């Protein structure tokens, strides 16, 4: 009987071996088509819900991307679902699960529960994964970082798929804290030279990268524990190793955008250079953009060296970037041909696209109902948390016209930061007591991600969700000691927000530079006044820069309250590179803001939302100057005292193209 069982098992094993073609059993000329599916920069936007406005919003949400994923899987026989990072931070839900009601080891993070349900094949780690610290990241990913003070997680709830990250290493043992890559064994349906289908075994290598600049952005969490390596050096180490272990296809998950400038091991967006390391396909993110993005005149990729913005190729390598917040699904379709005894990617047959959750008729794809059900408790807990009251305001605080000078949603942030740093200096750094303290902040939400991406706090009660709307990121307070010359250079960098306007042109001109991020448009506060001349070239636009009514001496010292991202070099501001930092506070900017609002109670526009530090130099233009913002918001411009704004075209996407008279 025992022999019979063994013979039966052997028969099953032999049948299994003969059912899938591997190696020499694959006929020459056999082809296999694979669809690589990408999500990126989900930022805990699981549901189509805005926790800052406490309202549903159909324009984003992984629950809708799930529908696109299901559709793609039905359309293509062979798929691989991958994520490019920035998952766990970005909404009040992320803060709730990390800080307010930290997820237990026995539980799984909400976004990971959904991804497990969707059966992701692999994912990488974005820069924002490090925001809540290494102990939290170790727990929620069930990864042992081998670092003092961080215990090995005891089989905590975690993603059910491999997470790979090759360029962040443990400072002690010099090894990556995550597995650098994974080799996925998959059986796919192929087509033989005779036209018949057959199963074939493929080994797909997936390797991950994050921006090396995390060492600056999250210094307080990472310094002395880990270090980063450059993307190219790391890829040159591991890609050959993956090939040597039998990878038929190598896919890079690079949480970074495309920057064709000279390579540096510390560059933020090194993905362009990764394409020259022998990879077959690349999925990118971080910059919240869409690639390929054919037919969009303002796309930064149109004239980029080595980039085909129509076919989705970067130096010949198929590449995709699927927006952010689940608003798109990226798809790279590859054809591999078995020739010369190996699988070869046919790049001429590749096709790259992104699919939007917004249909052509303006409606949105339906969400997968199972997603909301599995995160219902976390969703409700977050709503209850963000409703906690902290103060009142007698005016509307918004960023609809922050790029034209409205400070209704920014002055309160600057005041809170300035107050915090002044008190910190009085208590801890009396040697700096005579130096003026300024503050700087940016409109984090000013249309970067569409019509709904504006800060909007209505007159009345202020709750936690409103504070999170006013200050989006979990940054910590830092302060830098600079000179008057540094201030001017700082503001010149911010002024790159605007295109150069030709006063003599009769053609319509767009005021805003679409390739400059709104979170880099820093506005100074604190007895400072300056003007921006948009007719001048970049680098010479700041004029009439004064402090308390007098021209600023280039050598005069100032202390500027800011955040860890900016103080450490984020945004590439001249001279602001971490070397001028004098305060690295443990407190989050948002917590400082909340405390300040609680202390001051009711906020009035006159005291907390009307002190403008900058304006445009007046200029008369022969043609119209255009400015895009949320629709139906002319009243907000009037309330903020922004002159010369009139209604232009309705863009039918929740935005208007306003006209701005720069001579008012």
N, C-alpha and C positions, 0 to 999 in steps of 0.2 A: 504493500500500500504506500509506504514511504517513498519507494522508488518511483511509483506512478505519479505521486505528487511532484517529486523533483523533475521528472520528465515533462510533466505538464507545465511547470514553472519555466523550464528551459525553452519549451515551445513558445510560451508567451514572450519570453525575452527575445528569442530569434525573430518572432513576428514583429516585435517592436523595432528591432534593428532594421528590418527590411522595409518597414513602412515609411521611414523618413530617409531621404537621400542626403548623404554627407560625403564630403571630400570627393574621392575619385568616382563615386557612384552617380554624381551629377553629370548629365550629358553636356558636352560643350555647346554653348549657344543658349543654354537655359537662362531665362530672365525671371526676376522677381521684383515686383513693385511694392514699395513700402511708403506709407504715409506717416511722417513724424508730426505729431500734434504738440503744440506748445501753448501753455499759459505762462504769464509772467506778471510780476508786480501786483499780485492779488491784494496785498495789504489788508488782510482780514475782511475784505469786502465779500463776504460769503453770500449775503442776501442783498436783494435790490432795495436797500434801506439806508437812509441817511440818518445816523445817530445824532448828528449835530443839529439837524432840523426836525428830528423826530417824525420823519415822513418817508413813505415809500418813494423810490426813485428807480425807474425802469432802465436807466441808461447804463447801469453797471451791475455786477453781481455774479459770483461763481455759479449760483443756482441757474443762471441763464446760459453761461458758458457750457454748463453740463449738458444742456440740450444740443448745443453745437457739437460737443464731443460725441454724444450718442448718434447724431446724424452722420458725422464723419466715419464713425465705426461701421455704420450700416452701409455707407457708400464704398468704403475701401476694405478689402479682405485683410490686408496686413497693416496693422497700425502699432505705433508706440507713443504713449502719452507721457510727456515730460514737462517739468515746471522749472522756471528759471529764477526762482527766488524772490525775496521780499514778500514773505507770506504772513508773518506773525505780528507785524506792527502796521499801524496806519489808520485804524479807526478806534473808537471808544471801546469796541469789543476787544481789541488787542490789549488795551490798557487794563480793562476789567479782568481779563484772564491772567495777566502778568503781574499786576500791581494791587488791584482792589480786592479781588477774590482769586488769588493765584491757583491755577489748576493743580490738582493733586497728582502725585506720581501714578496713582491707580487710574487716573482719567486721561483722556486724550484731548489735546487741544482741538477746538471746534473746527478749524480749517483743515486739520489733519484727518479728523473723522470723515469729513466730506471727501477729501482726496482718497482716503482708503476705500470709501464707497465707490468712487469713480475708477478705482483700480489704476492709479498712476503707476508707471513703470520705473520712474526715477525722478530725482529733482536735485537742485543745487541750493546753495545758501547765499542769500543776498546780503548786502551791507546792513539792512535794517534788522536782520535776524540777531545782530549783536547788541541792539539797543537796550535790551533788558538784562544784559549781563550773561556771562558764561555759565554760571550755575543753572539759570533758568533754561538756557539753550541746551545744555547737556541733558537736563531732565526731559524736556518736551520732545527731544529727538532721540532719547534713550541712547546717548552716545557718551562713552567714557573718554574724556579729554586728557586723562593722565596728568592732571594738574593739582598741585597742593591746594587743599581747602575745598576741592570739588570732588565729592565722593562719586564713585561709579554708580550710575543710576541702577536701581534694583528692578530691572525689567519694567520700566515705566511705560505708560501708554505712549504711543509714538506713531509716526508714519509707517505704514506696512510696506513701504517701498524703499529702496536704497537712496540715501542722500549722499551726494559726492561733492567734495571740495578739495582741490589739489594744492592750492597756493597759500593756505593758512596752516602754520606748523607750530607745534609745541616748542617753547623756547628751551626746554630741558633736553628732550630726546631728539629734537630736530625732525620729528615725523609729523605728517598732517594730522590734525585733530579729528577730522572726518576721514573716511576712506577716500582716497583721491579719485578713484574711478570704480566703475562696476562693469562686469562683463555679463551681459544678459543673453542667456541661451533661449532662442525663440525658434519655433517651427512655423514657417510661413508657406503659403501656397504659391508655387512657382509655375511657370509655363515652359514646357520643353520645346526644343526645336521642331517637334512634330505637332505642336499646338495643343498637346494634352497637358492638363494640370497635374502637379505632383507636390507633395510636401517636401520641403527642404529645411535643413537645420542651419541656422545662422547664429553667429556670436556677435552681438552688438556692444561695442564699448561706449560708455558714456562717462565723460569727465567734466568736472565743474570748476568754475573760477569766480572769485568775487573781487571787487576793486581793492587793490593794495592800500588805498587811502583810508580804509577802515581804521588803520593804526592811528590816524589823526582824528577822525570823526568820533571814534569810540575809545579814545585813549584811556579814559578812566576805567573802562571795563577790560581792556586788552593789554595795556602796558605792563611789561615784566612777566607776561604769561605766554603770549604767542607772538609770532612775527609773520610777515607776508613775504612771498617771493613774487617776482615778476611773472606775468602770464606766459610770455614766450619761453623764458627759461624753464618754467614748470612744464609746459607742454612738450618741450624738446626732451625732457626727462621721461615723461610718462607715455606719450603717444607711441614711441618705438616699443616700449615695454608692453603696451596693450596689443600692438601688432604681433609682437613675439609670442604672446599668449593666445593668439588665434583670432583676434578681432577682425571680422570681415568688414565691419563698418565702424568708424569712429565719429561720434557726435559730441561736439563741445557745447556745454551749457555755460555761457559766459554772461554773468550778471554785470554787463557794462555795455555802453554804446559804442559808436564808431567814431574813431578819431584817427585820421590818416597822417597826423603830424609825426615828427620824429619819435621813435619808440623810446620809452623810459620804463624801467621796471616798477616805477611808482605811479604811472599814469592811471587816471581814473577810468578811462574808457578805452581799454587796449584791445577790444575785440577785433578791430580791423587787422591788427598784426597777428592775431591768432590764426588767421586763414592761411598763413605761410608756414605752418608747422606740421602739415601733413594730415590735417583733419579732413573728413569728408563732408560734413554739414555742421552748421552752427546756429544755435538759438541764443538770442541776445535779449537784453532788457535794460532796466535801471533808468533809462532816460525817458520812459513813458511815451515813447514815440511809436510810429507804425512803419515797418519796413517789410516788404517793399510798399511804396506808397505812390504808385503811378498816377499821373494826371493831376497831381497836387503841385501847383506852381511854387508854393512856399516851402516845399519839402527841402530840408537841409541836405538830403541825399542826392538831389538832382545832378549836381555838378561835382560830387565828391570823387576824388581820384580812386580808380579801381572799383567803383561801385556802379552796379546796374540797378537803378531804382525801378525798372520795369520788370525784369526777370528775377530780381531778388538774389543777385550774385555779388559777392564781395571778393575781389581778386579771384573770381571764378568759382568760389565755394558757395553753394546754396545756403542762404541765411534768412532768418525770419525774426521779427520782433512784433509781438502781438499786443501792442498798446499797454493797458493797465487796468486794474480793478475788475478784470474779467469781462471787459467790454469787447474783446476779440479773441478768436482762436487762431493761432498760427499754424500753417500747414506747409510742410516741405514734402513733395512727392518725388521719390527717388526710384530710378530703375537701375538694378544691378544685373550684370550679365556674367555668366560663368564662362570665363575664357582663359586659356593658358593655365588651367588648373587652379584658378582663384576667382573670387568675386570682384568685379570691377564696377565702380560707380560710373554711370553714363551721364555726365553732367549736362550734355547737350539735350538730354531727355528729361531733366529735372524741371519741376514747376513749383513755384513758391507763391503763396498768397496768405492773406489774413481774412478771416470772415467775421463780420460784425454781428453783435447781437441785435442790431437795429436792421430791420428789413427795408427793402427798397421803397415800400409804401409809407415809411415813417413809423410803423408799429415795431414792436419788439418781440423777439422769440419768447415763447412761454417758458417759465422756469420749470426745472425738474422738481415736482412737488415733494419728493423724498428728502431733498436737501433741507428745506425749512423745518421739517418734522424732526430731523436728527439734531438740530442745533436750537430747538425751541427754548430750552431752559437757559442757555447762555445768552440768547437774544433778549429774553425778557429780563434777565438779571442786569444786562447792560442798560436797557431802557430805564429800569428802576434807579440804577446808579446815576445816570446822567441827568435825571430830573432833580437831583439835590440842589436846592436854591443856595446862592451865595451873595446875591445883591440885587440892585435895580439900576436901570438906565432910563433917562428921560429922552433919549434920542436913538435913532436907528444906527447901528454900527455895522458897516458893510464895506466891501472892497470893490464894488462895481466900478468906481472911478478912482481907485487908489493909485493907478498908474498915471492919473492926471493931477494928483495932489491931494485927494481926500484922505484924511488921517483918522476918520471916525472909528475905524477898527484897529488902528495901529498905535495911536497915541497912548492908549491905556497900557499896551504892552511895553512901550518905551518908558513910560513913567514907572511901571512896576520894576523893570530892570534897573533903571537909574536909582530908584530908592533903595533897592537891595544892595547894589554895589556901593553906594554912598555909606550906608550903615556898616557894611562889611569892612570898608576902609577905616571908618572911625574906630571900630572895635579891634581890628587885626593888623591894619597897615597904616598906622598914623603918619609914617614918613611920606605918604602920598596925599595927606589931607588938604594940601594947598592946590592940588591939581584939579582943574574942572572935570567933572564926570558927565559925559554925554551917554547917549544910548542909541542903538541902531536896531531896527527890525525890518522885515520885508513882508509884503502881502503874500503869505504862503498860498492862499487860495484866491487867484485872480484870473480864472478862465483857462488855466493850463490844461485841465482835463475836461473841458467842455462847459456847456451852459450852466450846469448845476454846481460847478466848482468855484463858488464865490463864498466868502464869509458873509453871513447875514444874520445879525442878532437884532431882533425886533425890540422896539421900545417896551419897557416893562421889566418883569423879573428876569434876572440872570441866573442860569443854572450851570452845572458842571459841563453839560453839553455845549453851552455857549462859550465857555472858557476854552474848551477843546477846539471849537470853531475858530476862535480868535488866535489860538496857538496850536497848530496842528501836530508838531513833532515832539517827541520825548527828549528834547535837548536839555542840557544842563547849562547853568549860567557861567559864563567866563567873562573876563575883562582884559583888555589889552591896553598897554601904554604906548601911545603913538605921538607923532608930531603933527603940526598943521599941514606940512607937506604930505604926510601919510593920509590925512583926512581928505585932501583934494584928490589924491590918487584913488582912494577908496570910492569916492563919489563918481569919479570918472569911469570906473569900472561899472558902477550901477547905471550910469547914463547910457551904457551900451544897450539898455532896454529899448532904445528908440532908433529908428532908421534916420539917416541923414536926409533932411527935408530940403528940397530945392525951391526957394521962394518964387522963382521965375517960371516954374513948370505949371502948365495949365492942366496937365493930366492928374487924375486922382492919385494921392500918395498915402500909403499906410504908415501911421505913426509908429506902430510897434514892430519891433524886430522879432519875428516868430521863432527864431533860433536862440533867443536869450531867455533863460528861465526866470519866471516871475519871483521865485524865492531868492534870486540874487539881486533883486532891485531893492537895495538897502536904503532906508530913509533915516537920516540922523535927526536926533531930538536933543534939545537942551541949550537954549539961547543961541542957536545956530540958524543962520539964514544963508541960502544960496539959490542960484538960478541955473537952469539948464538951457543951453542954446543948441537946439536940434538942427540948426543950419550949419553948425561947425562939425568937422570930422571927429571921429572917435578919439578920445584922449585929450581933447581941448574944449570940452563943452561946459565945464563948470566955471561960472563967473560970479562975481560979487559975493564971494564966500566971506562971511563975517561971523564974529562971536561977540555977543552983546553990543552989536552995532558997529564994531570996528573990524577992519580987514585983519584976517588971521595971519599972524607971523608964522612963516613956514617952520620955524624952529620951536614954536611954543608947544609945550607938552599938554596932552589930553589923555584922559582915561575913557575908554569906550566900553560900555556894557553890551555884551552880545551873547552868543551861544558857542558851545564847543565846536560845532561844525565850522562856523566862520572863523573863530579865533585860531583854529588849527590849520587853516588854509583852504577850507572848502569854498569853492566858487572861484578860485584863482584870482583873488584880490591882491594887487601889488603890495608886497611887504607884509601882508598879514598871513604868516606862515607858521605860527606857533612860537616863534622866537620872541614875540612881544607880549606874551601872556603873563599877567601878574596875578590873576585870580582864577582858580579852577574850583568853583564851588560845587558842593555835592547836591545842591538843590536843582530840581528841574525848572526850566523857565515857566512851564505851565503852572506848576505848584506855586511859584513865586507870584504869578499873575492872580491865581485864585485867592491867595492870602491877601494880596493888595486890595482886591475888590471887596473881600469880606471886611477888611479894616476900614475902607472908605465908604461902604454902604451904597448910597445912591449916587450914581454918576450923572453929571450934567454935561451937556455938549460944550458949554462955554469953558469948563474947567478941564474936561477929560477928552474932548474930541474935536477941537477946532484950532489947535495951535499948529499951523502949517509952517514947515521949515523951508520949503522950496516951491518954486514956480518956474514956468517956462519964460524965457526971454521973449518978449512980444515980437512977432514977425507977421507981416502981411504976405499971404501967399496968393498967387494968381489962380491956382486951382484948389479943389477941395482936399482937406486932410482927413483921413478916415481913422476911426477908432472902434474896435470891436469889443462889445461887452454884452451882458445879459439883457434881454429884451424888456421893454416897458419900465425902464429905470430912470427916466429923465428927472423924476421928482427927487431921486437920491442925489443927483448932481446939484440940483437947486438947493437942497437942504445943506449940502456940504460947501456951498459957495463956489462951486466950479462954474466959471463963466464960459459962454460961447459954445456950449454943447447943444446940438440939435439932432433930431431923428434923421437917420439915413434909411438904408434898405433893411428890410426884414429878411434874415438869412434862412428862415424856416427850419431852424435847428435850436430854437430857444434863445438865439442871440440876435442883436441888431448890429448893423454897422452904423455907428453914430458919426456925425461930422463935428469937428472941433475947430473953432476959429482961434488960431494961435495969437491973434492980435488983441485978444481980450484978457 
